[in-house]
Amino acid sequence: MNDIVRHDGIYLRQLLSGRDFAIGDPVAVQMMNFCYLIGDPATRSAVVVDPAYQVEDLLAALAEDSMTIAGVLVTHHHPDHVGGNFAGYSVEGIARLLEKVDVPVHVNREELRWVARSTGVEESCFVSHADSDRISVGALEIELIHTPGHTPGSQCFLARGRLIAGDTLFLEGCGRTDLPGGDAEAMYDSLTKRLSKVPDDAVLYPGHRYSAAASASMGETRSRNYVLRPATLEQWMASFGA
């Protein structure tokens, strides 16, 4: 069962690709991406985080919950999160969603050209943001935290004690830094400094299901995740640096 939160002024639904949507899609099944629907249960408006694979399924999930799409949030540009060409496969994503609905698509300004190139969508169709910008979905405020490392403009989303982290931080491990645009030193800074504002009691929701659990508190993640053990940049680079 996918995880649905609808209390404390927040609606949040966690959907696993290949199981909860895009059922039977071999790429979706293999990649185990999480897509998130997050919004205000009072106004019934929500944004979709990282729509890929089968966008009609995601829109149907919103309708099933009597929610209306108000926009899209992008964690980073990789096609398994936004659509595009992926290892010879054509992955449906933002371009297809914009054919169905006319909504703003929010990206970090450092990621704008990367997302446009991956999706084939013109840069003018996106809304670019800086670190610590906030957007409102009804009465729900979402903070956009710039967390470079996996990609130059990776960003996480913090709202009412929930952190949607994309490929910046998983329950076990973190995003790769050896792909184009990756930066191991920037990743260490993101994990140890940029995400330090997130309290231990916040719940971490990752971009992939790379662990038995689908979510965990930040405190638990900090105590158990091996990538957070190095105490200095030098230790980090010796263990995980490209």
C-alpha positions in Angstrom: 0.0 0.0 0.0 1.3 3.5 -0.8 1.6 5.9 2.1 -1.1 8.6 2.4 -0.9 11.4 5.0 -3.9 13.7 5.4 -3.7 15.5 8.7 -1.7 18.4 10.4 -2.6 20.6 7.5 -0.9 18.5 4.9 -1.9 16.0 2.2 1.0 13.7 1.1 0.8 10.6 -1.0 3.8 8.5 -1.8 3.6 6.4 -5.0 6.1 3.8 -6.1 6.6 3.4 -9.8 5.8 0.0 -11.2 3.6 -0.9 -8.2 1.3 2.1 -7.5 1.4 3.6 -11.0 2.9 2.7 -14.3 2.2 -0.9 -13.4 4.0 -3.3 -15.6 6.4 -0.8 -17.1 9.7 -2.6 -17.0 11.8 0.6 -16.5 9.5 1.9 -13.8 9.7 -1.5 -12.0 13.5 -1.6 -12.2 14.1 2.0 -11.2 11.7 2.0 -8.1 11.1 5.7 -8.3 8.9 7.4 -5.8 6.5 10.2 -7.0 4.8 12.4 -4.4 1.6 14.3 -4.3 1.7 17.0 -1.7 -0.8 19.8 -0.9 -3.4 21.3 1.3 -6.3 19.0 2.3 -8.5 22.0 3.0 -8.4 23.6 -0.4 -7.8 20.2 -2.1 -4.9 21.6 -4.2 -1.7 19.7 -4.7 1.6 19.6 -6.6 3.2 16.6 -8.1 6.9 15.9 -7.3 8.9 14.3 -10.1 6.1 13.1 -12.5 7.5 10.3 -14.8 6.4 7.1 -16.5 2.6 7.3 -16.6 1.3 10.8 -15.8 -2.3 9.8 -16.4 -2.0 7.5 -13.5 -0.7 10.3 -11.3 -3.6 12.6 -12.3 -6.0 9.8 -11.6 -4.5 9.3 -8.2 -5.2 13.0 -7.4 -8.7 12.7 -8.7 -9.2 9.6 -6.6 -8.3 11.7 -3.5 -10.5 14.6 -4.7 -7.4 16.8 -5.2 -6.7 19.2 -8.0 -3.2 19.6 -9.5 -1.7 23.1 -8.9 1.8 22.6 -10.2 4.9 20.4 -10.4 8.0 20.3 -8.3 11.2 19.0 -9.8 14.0 17.5 -7.6 16.5 17.2 -10.5 16.7 16.6 -14.3 17.3 12.9 -14.7 14.7 11.3 -17.0 13.5 8.8 -14.4 12.2 11.8 -12.5 11.1 14.2 -15.2 10.8 12.1 -18.4 13.0 11.9 -21.5 15.4 9.4 -23.0 16.7 6.9 -20.5 19.1 4.2 -21.6 17.4 3.9 -25.0 13.9 4.1 -23.6 11.5 7.0 -23.9 10.2 7.8 -20.5 7.0 9.8 -20.3 7.1 12.8 -18.0 6.7 16.6 -17.7 6.2 17.2 -21.5 3.2 14.8 -21.5 1.8 16.2 -18.3 1.8 19.8 -19.7 -0.1 18.4 -22.7 -2.8 17.4 -20.2 -2.8 20.4 -17.8 -1.5 23.9 -17.8 0.4 24.3 -14.5 3.7 25.9 -13.3 6.7 23.6 -13.1 9.2 24.7 -10.4 12.9 24.0 -10.8 16.1 25.3 -9.2 17.7 27.9 -11.4 20.9 25.9 -11.6 18.9 23.0 -13.0 16.8 24.9 -15.5 18.8 24.1 -18.7 19.3 20.5 -17.6 15.6 19.9 -17.1 14.7 21.6 -20.4 17.3 19.5 -22.2 16.1 16.2 -20.6 12.4 16.9 -21.2 12.4 18.8 -24.5 10.3 21.5 -22.9 11.2 25.1 -23.5 13.0 26.9 -20.6 10.2 29.6 -20.7 7.8 27.0 -19.5 9.5 26.6 -16.1 9.6 28.7 -13.0 13.1 28.9 -11.6 14.0 29.3 -7.9 16.9 30.0 -5.6 17.8 28.3 -2.4 15.2 28.8 0.4 12.5 30.0 -1.9 9.0 29.1 -0.8 5.9 28.3 -2.7 2.3 28.0 -1.4 -0.2 25.3 -2.2 -3.4 26.5 -0.6 -2.3 27.2 3.0 0.6 24.8 2.8 4.0 26.4 2.5 6.8 24.4 0.9 10.5 25.4 1.3 12.8 24.6 -1.6 16.3 23.7 -0.4 19.0 23.7 -3.0 21.2 20.6 -2.4 23.8 20.3 -5.2 25.9 17.2 -5.5 23.9 14.6 -7.4 23.2 17.3 -10.0 24.0 21.1 -9.9 20.4 22.1 -9.2 19.1 19.2 -7.1 16.6 20.4 -4.5 14.7 19.0 -1.6 11.2 20.1 -0.4 10.4 20.7 3.3 6.8 21.1 4.4 5.3 20.6 7.9 8.0 18.2 9.1 8.2 16.2 5.9 11.3 16.3 3.6 11.0 15.0 0.1 14.7 14.5 -0.8 14.8 13.3 -4.4 18.2 11.6 -5.0 20.1 13.8 -2.5 19.5 11.5 0.4 18.1 8.0 0.8 17.4 6.1 3.9 20.6 4.1 3.0 23.1 6.0 1.0 22.8 9.1 -1.2 22.7 10.0 -4.8 25.6 9.3 -7.1 28.2 12.0 -7.8 30.0 10.4 -10.7 27.4 11.3 -13.4 27.5 14.5 -15.5 27.1 17.5 -13.2 27.8 15.5 -10.1 30.1 17.0 -7.4 31.2 14.9 -4.4 32.3 18.0 -2.4 29.0 19.7 -3.0 27.2 16.6 -1.9 29.0 16.6 1.4 28.1 20.2 1.9 24.5 19.5 1.1 24.3 16.6 3.5 26.1 18.2 6.4 25.2 21.9 6.1 22.3 22.5 3.8 20.1 19.8 5.3 21.2 20.6 8.9 18.2 22.8 9.2 15.9 19.8 8.9 15.1 18.6 12.5 15.5 15.0 13.6 11.8 14.5 14.0 11.1 15.4 10.4 10.2 12.4 8.1 12.5 11.7 5.2 10.9 10.6 1.9 13.5 9.6 -0.7 13.4 9.6 -4.5 13.8 5.8 -4.8 13.0 2.8 -2.7 16.5 1.6 -2.0 15.7 0.2 1.5 13.2 -2.0 3.1 11.4 1.0 4.7 9.9 3.7 2.5 10.4 6.5 4.9 12.1 7.2 8.2 12.8 10.1 10.6 15.8 12.3 9.9 17.2 11.4 13.4 17.1 7.7 12.5 18.6 8.3 9.1 21.4 10.4 10.7 22.2 7.6 13.1 22.1 4.7 10.6 23.0 6.0 7.2 26.7 5.2 6.4 27.2 8.3 4.2 26.6 10.6 7.1 29.3 9.0 9.3 32.4 10.9 7.9 33.1 13.8 10.3 35.2 15.8 7.8 35.3 16.5 4.1 38.6 14.7 3.9 37.0 11.6 5.4 34.1 11.9 3.1 36.2 12.2 -0.1 38.4 9.3 1.0 35.3 7.1 1.3 32.8 8.4 -1.2 34.5 11.0 -3.4 34.7 10.5 -7.1 
